[in-house]
Amino acid sequence: MKTTGIILAGGKNLRMGQNKAFLEVQGERIIDRTRKIFGELFAEVLLVTNSPGDYLDLNLRIVTDLYREQGSLGGVFTGLFHASFPHAFVAACDMPFLNRDLISHLVSLSPGHDIVIPRTEDGLQPLHAVYSRKCLPFMEDLLRQGNLKIIDFFHRVKKREVPSGEIFPLDPHLASFFNLNTPEDLARIQSILSVDPHP
């Protein structure tokens, strides 16, 4: 796809106590699972991190935050700034069940839109979404204001929300949006895998 894939790996991992990207699920590090999927889907893959030395073995293009200590918004902005293509799909590094078919569907909807974003019962999913480079000035406005809430610029761009009903045929358990923040989340993974070994 003529789209950039952006992996966000800038979190501080405070609640987990270790780097979430390197946690293993089904015997494979989450970051390796993500790299594999992104490598199959995208013509360009970027990893955004402020610890580049930790990820040298991945053989990915690594970029560091343009605005330091500015959370996920700063990471999305940095990845999008460095992206070579007009649109980029963004995902966090702690999402072990990314779904190729769902990602492809979201990207297919991107022409004519600046954001393509899933909406589940938990709300919008800004760390599993497609962004246009046209979002950059509006993101930068928030960063300069010290407002790190990603969705606060959405009203300024063309947005396509993808409801759960459109997602279920591709990801029946909505496992794509599961992310790991705590040791308890690791335990929850086992219950997901017990229902579907290949979510």
C-alpha positions, -999 to +999 in steps of 0.1 A: +000+000+000+012+035-008+007+043+029+032+047+057+029+024+088+038+041+121+046+022+152+045+042+184+070+030+210+074+060+232+055+051+263+072+050+297+058+016+306+053+027+342+023+004+350+038-026+333+073-022+348+090-033+316+090-024+279+056-035+266+069-038+231+091-067+241+064-087+259+058-121+243+024-133+232+022-168+218+060-170+219+066-139+199+074-103+210+046-079+203+069-056+184+080-084+161+043-093+154+036-057+145+067-053+124+057-084+104+022-072+097+034-036+088+061-050+066+035-070+046+010-041+043+030-009+039+056+005+015+072+024+044+074+016+081+085+041+108+091+034+145+087+064+168+107+061+200+130+081+223+151+049+230+163+041+195+191+018+207+165-006+221+151-013+186+181-015+164+176-053+158+143-046+140+160-030+110+133-003+108+136+034+102+136+050+136+126+086+144+126+104+177+100+128+190+101+163+176+081+175+207+095+156+237+073+144+266+041+152+247+025+118+249+008+099+220-001+131+202+036+140+200+044+105+187+017+106+160+028+141+150+065+129+147+056+098+126+033+118+103+059+145+099+085+120+087+060+099+066+068+098+028+031+092+018+000+113+022-016+089+046-003+068+075-017+041+097-008+045+133-007+018+160+007+016+195+035-010+201+015-027+229-014-041+207-007-078+202-037-087+180-035-063+151-056-075+122-044-073+086-079-073+071-092-045+093-061-023+088-065-028+050-101-018+052-093+014+072-066+023+047-090+017+018-113+043+032-086+070+035-089+086+000-109+118+006-105+117+043-079+131+067-087+106+095-102+071+093-109+060+129-127+031+145-154+038+171-162+010+195-183+011+227-152+023+244-151+054+221-128+064+193-095+045+188-069+072+179-040+048+183-054+024+157-063+049+129-053+064+096-041+100+095-034+124+066-004+146+066-030+175+063-035+169+101+000+181+109-007+219+114-037+212+136-018+187+157+010+212+161-015+238+172-025+215+201+011+207+210+020+244+212-010+249+234+000+220+257-032+202+248-023+165+244-058+152+237-055+138+202-092+140+194-094+178+200-084+187+165-107+162+148-134+188+142-110+207+119-104+179+094-124+154+073-131+124+095-146+090+087-156+071+117-158+033+113-185+018+137-183-015+154-209-030+130-184-024+102-156-039+122-172-071+135-171-090+101-133-084+101-125-087+138-154-103+156-139-100+191-126-064+185-092-078+196-074-053+175-079-027+201-067-046+231-036-031+245-013-041+274-008-017+302-006-038+333+004-073+344-033-080+347-037-073+311-013-101+303-035-125+322-065-113+302-048-123+270-051-159+280-089-155+282-089-140+247-068-168+233-089-194+249-119-181+230-100-177+197-064-189+194-060-166+164-079-134+172 
